[in-house]
């Protein structure tokens, strides 16, 4: 008997359409430090002299001018990306010499090496292709996890990405920045490992393979993500540890991946930032005092200021900080809406709070709070300088997922009204964020207006879809994705109730 078609089968395609809208929403070079990231991709394979050649000094390289100069609009929200069409062409010539490249292992090599495979003579096509590959990796990994995870864990997987992705996460997932792989890797690795411990047979093998792949993606993209991989593995270890021979045999895989993560962390020069801070601010750190006078911070005053203001970095994940080169601001409705959904859904997770889950959440909270404070104080910086929300986004994804981990065999129960409200709020938040990102690059923020096709100074040349079409299709696909996932969540709740799954006496 043929199985009946279900709307959930459309989810991967809908997610991909929504991500493609974000892929084309911003121009080449729009993600933070993209001049460095793109040059590092082009120079990742030393044998490809058609892409990158040695420079006059050991740490310099000769790259196409378009790769180095793509963010010609950076830091100026009123300046459109039309400068790209005026100042250079997207061909291998002419070239420039740059030291903004990963020549001394600032970052691990895996992300750059893989993306380098898609670099070619047409720079613009190469950049778009790399973004699409990352989006496909996210969709493929998430789809595979949804199929392989125990039914009770699918709710956690879906809700985790729903409440942590908009707007910063989806912007990065559609970018050329290695932070995209850090987010995908951490978010996928921990739940794949959880499913690995709770499964058997071929399903266990497949989940173990996805876990290992996810760790390599994360640890091979950023040095801090390598450290986060260890945090994620440790968190799952606390949830599942058992003093049995079987557990320790199964634990050989995560132990091996801890070693892999440690290697990537140690070969990355980002460790120096963790030890010494970024030190990016000029002069001693100051904050506004009474009457408008500035106060210089040092010692305990600097520590206390950063400690009390570090949560603004978490809020930045939800749009309170501008996107891109910190030059694409989001309105309060975006940040408050996205944060409200995270808090509302995450708070439900406290309905099931065994001691293991409580310990895990406390440890993740400490890392989220104390790590940026330590780095800022070491560099003599205040919150708002040096450390950005995207550095902490993988940990926020991990925290969101851990909040929603239920006892094995159980699911959280949400009312239809609650689910509808979440779908509506996130759909509106994505709609607004996507429109503002496209507007910022098409005309600059000096020409705000609903019609994105008027006054355009930048777009993708012969690309068949206009800015308005990309915005509308992307927003509809995102909303449709949420509707499909919401229907699936409600369906799984009904099935769980019918099977009396909540009666299982298994605790974390």
Buried (B, 14 or more C-beta within 10 A) or exposed (E): EEEEEEBBEBBBEBBBBBBBBBBBBBBBBBBBBBBBBBBBBBBBBEEBEEBBBBBEEEEBBBBBBBBBBBBBBBEBBEBBBBBBBEEBBBEBEEBBBBBBBBBEEBBBBBBBBBBBBBBEEEBBEBBBBBBBBBBBBBBEBBBBBBEBBBEBBBBBBBBBBBBBBBBBBBBBBBBBBBBBBBBBBBBBBBBBBBBBBBBEEEBBEBBBBBBBBBBBBBBBBBBBBBBBBBBBBBBBBBBBEEEEEEEEEBBEBBEEBBEBBBEBBEBBEBBEBBEEBBEEBEEEBEBEEEEEEEEEBEEEEBBEBBBEBBEEBBBBBBBBBBBBBBBBBBEEBBBBBBBBBBEBBBEBBEEBEEEBBEEBBEBBBEBBBEBBBBBBBBBBBBBBBBBBBBBBBBBBBBBBBBBBBBBBBBBBBBEEEBBBBBBEBBBBBBBBBBBBBBBBBBBBBEBEEEEBEEBBBBBBEEEEBBBBBBBBBBBBBBBBBBBBBBBBBBEBBEEBEEEEBBEEEEEB
